[in-house]
Amino acid sequence: MSDWRPRAAGSRVARARLLAELRGFFARRGVLEVETPILGRGTVLDPAMESWHAQAGDGAGGREGGWLQTSPEYPMKRLLADGSGDIYQIARVFRGGESGARHNPEFSLLEWYRLGFDDRTLADEVVTLLQEVAAADPAWHAPAPEPRVVAYPDLLDEALGVDALHDDAARLQAVAAQRGLTVHGELDRDAWLDALMSLCVVPGFPPGRITILHDYPENQAILARRSRERPGCAARFEVYWGDLELANGYFELTDPVEFRRRREQDRARRRARGQPEPAADPFLEGALEAGLPDCAGVALGVDRLLMRLLGEDDIRRVIDFPWGRA
């Protein structure tokens, strides 16, 4: 008989406490909790994410399907365009091809949007949230009080001598080879940048420190507006606790023309890489045309945050029903 038991008995109370602390954080700031669909008519085209398709009978002998959402971003932006004001959500989301010590195909994502914030202001709020939540229980690990804030191009230059905005794929591949990095298959320029950052630079982040990376190359931020400080970059940031990525945020793109251009760019990149092309979301473009207010948004992995708070190094120790036992 198979082992039916859930896996994460030791973290259940901590998870419930964490969810309560997160909701309290936003309640104190007057941010509204919302809900959006898990199943949608379309999904993201970002080559870095793979969406799952769900199908069921329609009752008349046909088949009807939809896409399990990789994040609640698109419907939440429709709420913002409809005048919702500041909002947040703790959602169940799905990403294909992601399973292991730090990935589960189904996971909990905290996403929020703040009107009048830019990427730097919202990154500061992420750090405040991490510090307040960690202080809520003396048994939890807490990050070092002062984060390191560094631009993506500056960090790659400092660590690897790479020009993130101008070096071509051949140059990036050569740097990877010098570092002993072996990657199977052909990678384009953006994929090499991802590989160098995630496999050569991020593993060296000190365990207890929060690191904020900002000013990502524009091609790596489909829904972020262009950086005001750095040509060729977008107003995107990521937050790491040690070498574990916790959050990804944008000063949100509001221009529908630019959104269409970037969406087609991502579609072309998928085709060039031989990746499947899911149905595009049919509604976000209309919301942008109606008018998305100036805002910044961020998504934070709840399970990963729980890992850090409890000092765990495997996501399966904080999820009762990880993939394979779900």
N, C-alpha and C positions, 0 to 999 in steps of 0.2 A: 504494500500500500504506500502511496506517495505521502510525503510529509506535508500535511495540510496547514501546518502552523504558520501564522504571520511571522515576519522576520524582525520587526523593530520594537519589541516590547519595551526596551530600555529608553526609547526616545518618545513614546506616545505622550506622556505628560508634558515633556519639553515642547513638543510640537504644538499642543493645545495652548500652552503658555505663550509661545512665540506668536501664534495667530492672534491671540488676544492683545498682545503688546503692539503688533502691527496695526490692528484696528484702532487701538487707543491713540497711537501716534497720529493717525489721520483725523480721528475725531477731535483731538485737541486743536487741530489746525483748520477745522471746518471743511475738510475734503470729503466729498460725497462718495459712498460706496455704491458701485453699480454692478450689473450683471449683463453679459453679452453671450451670444451663442457659441457653443463649442463646435458645432457643425455649420459650415458656411457654403455658399454657392461657389465661392472662389477662394484663392489663397495667395500667398506671397510668391514672387518669382525669384527671390534672392537665391543665387546659386549656392550659398553657404547653408541653406536649409532645404530639407526634403519633407514634403507634406504627405500625409496618409490620406488615401481616398476611401470613403465608406459607401457601400452600396446596399440597397434593400429593395424588395419587391414593392411595386406601387399599388398592389391590390388588383391590377387589371392585366396581369401577365407581363408587364414591362419592368424595367429596372430604373430606379431613381437613386441618385447619388449626391454626395457632397464631400467637402474637404474638412477634415479635423484640423482645427486652427493651431498654428504654430505659436500664436500669441493673440491676445484680444485687441491688438493695436488698431486694426482697420475699423471694427465697429465702435471702439471707444472714440475714434476721431469723428465718426458720424455723430456721436453724442455731443462732442465738443462743438461741431458745426451747428448743432441744433440748440446751442445755448446752455449746455449742462453746467458750465463752470468747472472748477477743479474737481477731478474725479480720480478714484482708484478702484482696483479690482484685484482679488485673489482668485486666479483662474486655474483650471486644469487645462493643460496644453499638450500637444503631441508633436514630436519631431522624429522622422524616420532616420535610420542609420546611426542612431546615437544610443549606445548601451555599453555600460562598463562601470568602473569605479567612480566616475564623475558624471555619468550620463544615464538617464533612464528615458525610454521613449515617451512615457507619460509622466509629467511632473507638475509641480505647483509653481506658478509664476505670479509675482506681485508686480502690477503695472500701474503707474500713476502719471497724471498730467497736471501741470501747474501753469495757469495763465499768467502772463507777464514775466515768466522766468526765462532765462536763456540757459545754455548748456552748463556754464560755469556755476550759476546759482543753484541749478538742480543737482549738480554733482556735490555741492556743499551740503544740500539737504540729504542726499544719500548717506554721506558720512555721519551727519547728525543722527539719522535713523539708526545706523549701525551702532553708534556709541550709546544711544539711549536704550536700545533693545538689549545690548550686551550688559548694561548696568542694571537691568531689571532683575537679574538673578545672580547672586554672588557665586553660584556654582558654574556659571557660564564663562567661557573664555572671552576676553575683551581685546580688541585691537589696540595697537599703540596709538596714543592720542593724536599725533600729528601725521597726516598722510603725506606721501610724496606726490606732487603734481608735476607731470612732465608731458610734453608734446610727443606724439607718436613718431614724427620724423626725427626729433632730437634724440629720442631713446634708441632708435635703430642706428643712428649715426654714432652715438656714444658707445653702444655695445658691439656693433659689428662693422662700423665704417660704411654703412649702406645709406645711399640717398634714396629715401622712400618715394620721392616725387619724380625722380628722373632716371634712376638706374633701370635698364631693361631686364627682361626675363633671363637672358644669358648671364648677365652680371650677377643677378640674384642667385641663380643656380650655382655659379662658381663660388660665391660666398658660402652657400649651403654645403658644397663639397669640401671646402676648407675646414668647415666646422664638423665634418663627419656625418652630416645629415643625408640620409638616403631616402629618397621619395620615389615610389613606384608610379609610373605613368608620366605623361607630359602635363606640366602645370603652366598656366598663363602667369602673367606678371603679378596679378593680385593674389593668386593662390600661393606664389612663392613668398610674397610679403607675409601672408598669413602664417605660412609654415615657419619662416624665420622668427617671427615674433613669438608664436606659441610654443615652438620647440627649442629655440635657442636663447631667447631673452627672458620670457616670463618665468621659466623654471628657476631663474636666479633671484627672483623677488624674495626678500626676507620674510620668514613665516608670519611674524606678528604685525606686519605693517600693511596699511591700506595704501594702494597705489592708484592714482587717477591718471589714466591716459586720455589725452584730448587731441584735437586737430588731426583726425584720421584722413588719409587720402580720400579725395572726393568719390572715387569709384567704389569705395567700401562703405558708402553711407547713402543708400538710395533715398531715404526719407528725411535726411538732415539737410538744412540749408547750408549754403557756402559759409566758410569761416570768414569773419570780418577781419581777423588779425593775420591770417596766413593764406595767401593765394595758393590754389591747388588743393586745399584742404576743406573738409566739411566740419560743421559744428557738432561733432559726435564725441562721446566720451565712453570709456569703460572703467569700471571700478573692480579692483582685485583686492582680496584679502589673502596675503601671502601670494602663492602662485595660482590661486583659484579665482577664476573670473566669477563675479557675483552679479554685475549689473551692466547694462548697455543702454545709453541714453542719447537723445538728440535735442538740439534746438530745431524744432520741427519745420520741415518744408511746408510752405503754404501755397506755392505756385503750381497750378495744375499743368501748365505747359512743361515746366521742368520735370514734374513728376512723370508725365508721359514719356519724355525723352529718356529718363533713367530707367523706367519700366522696360522700354524697348531695348535698352542697353543690356539689362539683365536677361531678357529673353534671348538676345543674341549670344550672350556668354553661355547660357545653358545649352544652346544648340551647338556652339563650338566645342563644348566639353562633352557632348553626347549625353547630357542629363535629360531626364523626362521633363516635359513642359506642362505643368498643371494649369487648370483654368484660372485666369486672373480674376481677382475680386472685381465684381461689376459695379460697386457702389462708391468706393472711396473717391474716385475721380470726380463724381458729382458733388460729394461733400466738399472737396477742395474748391470746386468752382463756386459753390454757394458761399464759401468763406470760412476757412478754419482760422480761429483767433490765434494771435501770437502766443505761443506756449512752448514749453519743453516737456518731454516725456521720457520715462525710463522704465525698463523691465528688470526685475531682480529675481533671481532663483531662490525660492523659499527653502527648498531642500538643501541646496548648497549652503545657504546661510545657517541652517540648522547644523549641518556638518561642522562648520567652523565654531559655532557656539559650544558644541559638545566635544570638540577635539577629535572628530571622526575623520578618517581618510577614505571612506567608501560610502557612496550614496545609498547603497543597499542596506546599510545599518540604520538609516533614518527613514526608510520607506517600508511599511509593513508588507506591501504586495508589489515588489519590483517585477520587472518584465521577466517572464519565465515562470513566475509563481502567481501571476495575476489571474 
